[in-house]
Amino acid sequence: MNNQSYLQKIDNQLFSNFGLNFYVYRLDLAHLPIGGNKYFKLKYNLIQAQSAGFDTLLTFGGAYSNHILATALAGQALGLQTIGIIRGEETLPLNSTLAFAQTCGMKLHYLDRQSYRQKDSEQIKTELKTRFGDFYLIPEGGTNLWAVHGASEISHEIDLDFDFICTPCGTGGTLAGLVAGLQASQMALGFSVLKGGDFLNSSIATLLTDYQAISSKKIFATNFKIFTEYHFGGYAKKQPALENFIQEFQSTYQIPLEWIYTGKMFYGIFDLIAQGFFPFGSTIVALHTGGLR
């Protein structure tokens, strides 16, 4: 299946009223088994880990983290051991995300929330190395400069002259990568799934500054905007309005969504369209980033 077969145009009266062309780029169907945006965020991290001779990957995430699951799948496919450091206490039975990661061979280790907030400290890193030995460390959400490099390739797969490209945001790595791959006339829109997602603006600005310093690419670092009002209570939280929207969307377009990432983004996009946010005649691409296992 070529890349253009993942690009799905959808339509309704709302889009027509504002003269919009709306496409969904189905990353949930591409680059399997990892799939979604995680393929791009992990791609160069995995190359670095293997070239440096590591046989173990260690990373961080919440109990519903797509990144935890994708890292487990990548490790299984490449014959690497994987360790997932999970925020909070163990809850049994495991949810579907963690259960699937475990079946892929990932070892799960839990950090209380206070310790988890210190996960980037040298003390925590030393404790983890003492417990697990040597490993290649992938940050929470997979977000680092290698992730930005990988995610910058997403827009190159889309053979379409679009004006806006949209993605859900957790740690911001995918959005930073999209911005790094844009033309001057294009804009990337991020929809934070976290309550208090204002920190993403500075995080993404830092990622872009650091990436431009090591990259020969021309980056238009102001070509993004983050919406923080569509979190529906915070990470892995949902409300009836979101559930109703997802049900109607799936019924209308036969595109599956989940309520942690993609459902919140599509809800936000439809709301912005209704508000007249997008200029008449705009072409919009929404990234379906996966997260359905």
N, C-alpha and C positions, 0 to 999 in steps of 0.2 A: 504493500500500500504506500503510495507516494505522499509527500507532505500535504499537497493540496487536497487530498481526499479527507484530511482531518479538519478542513475548513468548512464549516457548515453555516449557511446563511439562514437566518430565521426572520420572520416578519409578523407584524400584527398592525392593527389600526393605529396604535400609539406611535410606532415608528414612522408610519406613513404620514401622520399628522405633522411630524417635525422633519419630514424629508430625510430620514436617517437610513443608512445601510448598516445592518447589524450582523456581525458574524461571530460564531463561537469557534475558537481554535481548540480542537479536542485533544489536548495533551494527555487526557485520561486514557486515550486509545493508542498513543504513540510511545515508542521506545520502551516497550514492555520487556522484561517483567517489572522493572523499576517504575517506569511510567511517570506521567505528570511533570511538573516543574522540578521534582527532585532529581530526575535523571540529569538535568543540566547543572544543578547545584552540586551534585556528587561527582560528576564526570571527571573533572580535573583533580579533585581531592583524591579520588581513587587512583588516578595515574600517579600522583605524587607519592601516595602511600606505597604502591607497588614498586615504583622506581627506587624508593629509599629502603626497600627490603622489609617493610613491616608485614607481619602476618596477622595483626589484630587491629581492629578499628574500635575506638571508644567515642561515644557521643552522648549528648544530653537531650532530654525532651520531656514533655508532659505525657500524661497517660493516654491522650488521644493524638499523639504526634505522628503526622504523616512521615516526618523525617526519620523517626525511630524505625518505623516499618520499612521505609525505603532503604535505610542503611542495613537492616537485617537481610533484606532481599539481595542487596548488592554483595554483601559478604558471602551469602550462600552461593550466589552465581560465580563468584571469583575464588571460592575456597578460602576465604578469610574468616577468622574468628571475629565476632562482634559482641560488644558490651554496651548496653543501654543504661545510662544513669537517669532514673526516672524521678521527677519532682513529686514529693509527697510520700505518703505511706502506702504500702502494698494493700490492695483491696482484692479480695477473692470472692467469687471467681473473677479471673482477669477479663477485662473488656476485649472486644474482638480485635482491636489494634494490637494490644500487648500479647494476646494469645497467639495471633498470627506471627508476630515477631519472634516469639519464643519457639514456635514450630519451625522457623527458619534457622534456628540454632543460636539466637541471641541470648546472652546471659543478662538478666535484668537485676539491677541493683538500685535500691531506693535511697534518696537523700531527703531528710525533712526539709521543709520549705525554707527555714532560716539558713541551713547549710547550703541549700541549692542556690540561694541568692549570692553565695560566695564561690560559686563553681569555677569562676575564672581566677580565683586567688591561687597563689603558689602553694599555700597550705593544702587546699583541697586537691590540687594536681599531684602533690607529693604523696598524699594519703592514697590516692587512686593508683599511683604507680607502685607504691608499696604493696597494695592489695592485689593488683592485677598484672604487674610486670610492665614491660615495654609495650607501648601502643601508639598508633597514629591518632591524634586527637582531632576530631571534627566538631566544631562549635555547635551550640544549640541551633536547630533549624538548618544546619549546614552552611550558615552564613559566614563567609570570609571572602578574601579576594579571589580565591579559586572559584568560589560559587558565583561571584559577579562575572568572572570571565566566562563561565559556562552559560549563565543566564543571558549574557549579551548575545548569544547565538540564536535565541528563540525567535526574535523578530526577523532574522535572516531566513528562517524556514517559511515565513508567511509571504507568499508571492501575491501581495495585494498592497495597493497604495492607500494605507489607512491614515486617519487623522489622530485617533485615540486608541491606545491599547490598555486594557484593564486587568488587574490581578488582585486577588486577595492578599493580605499582608499579615504575616506573623512576626518574623524577625527582620524582614525588609530586603533580604538578599535577592529575591527574584525581581522586585521592583527596581533595585539598584542596577541589576544586570540589564533589564529592559531599557532603562534610561541610557546605559552605556552603548546600547545598540541602535538608538534612535537617530533619525535625521532631524535637522534643525526645526522642521515644520511640524513634527509629531510630538505628541504628549502622552506620557504614561500616567495612569490613574491607579492609585492603590487604595484598597478598602480594608482598613484595620479590623481584624477579628478580636483584638484585645481591647479591654477597657483601659483607658489612659494611654492610647496609642500615639500621643503627641511626640513621644521620644523618637519616633521613627524618622521624623524630618531631619534631626541632627545626625542620627545613625546613618541614614542613607547619604547625607551630604559628606560625612566622613569617609564612607566606603568609596564614593565616587572620587573624592580628592585623592585618596590613597591609590585607587586603581588607575587613575589618570597618570599618576607619578610613575607607574611601572608599565604603562601601556602606550602604544603609539597611536591609539584611537583618539579622534576628536570627540569629546563628550560634551553634550549640552546639558550641564548639570542642573539647570533650572527647569527642565522640561518634565516636571512631575508634580503631582498634587496628591495628597493623602486625605481621605475622608475617614473621620474617626467616630461618626455618629451611627454606624450600622453594626455595632458589635453585639446588640441584643443581650446585654448584661455582662459580656466578657467572654473570654476564651472558653470554648466548649459549653457555652450557655445558649439557651434558645427561648423563644417566646411564641405564643400562638400565631402572631402575625407572620413570623418567619416560617413556621411549619405550614401554614396555609398557602403561603407564596410558593414554597417548594413543591407542594402537592399539585398546585395548579400549573406551575411551570413544567413539571414532569409530564403531566397529563397532556398539555398542549404541544410540547416540542419533542417528547420522548427522549429527553436528555436527562440522565440521572444527576441529582445534586445531593450534597450532604450539608448538614447544618453548622458545621464548624468553620468551613472556609468558603466553598463555592456558593452555597445558598445565600450567605450574607453579601457576597459581592454582587450577585445578580439582582438581589433585592435592591441594593444601593444603586446599581446602574438604572434599573427601571424607574426608581424614584427620581433620580436626577433627570432622566428623560422627561418625565411628567412635569418637572419644574422648569423645563426649557433650558437646562444647563448647556446642552450641546448645540453649537451653531447649526442652522438649517443646512442640510445636505452633507453633514459629516458622515464619515465611515468609521465605525467603531468595531474593534475586535476585543472580545472578552476571552481571556484564557481560562479554559477549564483545566484546573491544575491537578485534578485527580482526587485522591483521598476517599475513595469509595470502598476500600476493603474493610 
